[in-house]
Amino acid sequence: MSALYVFIPWWLAHWEEYHTGVMLYGSGLWGVTEANYAVCLVHLFTYIVGPAGWTWTPFSFLGTRCDNSINFIEILCSFMSGLQVNDALLLTFGFMGASLFLQQVVRVFKLSGSDTLLKTTLPTEERGHKDLGFMASGSHLLQILWTCIGCGTILILPIVPPSHSRIVFEIFGINYAWQATRMIMAHMSKEPFQIAILPNILIMLQILNFFVEAFEPTSIAYAVLAGTAVGYLQYIISVISEICAFLGISALTIKARKMD
């Protein structure tokens, strides 16, 4: 889940740039860079203390101060005394990520379709064929959230045995890379943006299969991974081919040299 606190603000930074012409990576207190370093520290902490370290309750001593009376301080002490390190991390990352998310959304919706952008960071020549305005930015945001909710769901649910957990992370990573690449390419080429529907549908079917148990879940996970990987590879090749054709260069082929 900590990965989502990095990926969502990062993706929304590009969403904001698409609609406003300006990329802001943070709020001054918390941003994509800080979130990246925080995730690195999460992995370092796990390496040093092991998975069991996340169940440590650093504020357990506060439990001795509770006298079972009902007031704010006692309730807070009782809550903090049972708070594990992983819960504290999720609460902290969640609060910082949510605050940055709200700032990004407010800025985009405030400026979308306004004359201010025409006169400053998003003049007519920079708009191209983009889908802009309040409705378009809202539609793009919902598509992004749909992707993140689906990816977050397969990370939370025990869809596959622990020995195959890397499959889920690979599905999540490739899908995220696919959708983010589409956003970046749409911005750079000034074209309309739409997420790739196929990987999201595959993830929805995988979640559905978890509840109805129609097929063996690990096999389904491998099938979803294969479909997502092939789809992303096909998209990347098509993008590279279009860029090469436009520039008149070769990237995926080698032309035979003429012999003198």
Disulfide bonds with the S-S distance in Angstrom:
none
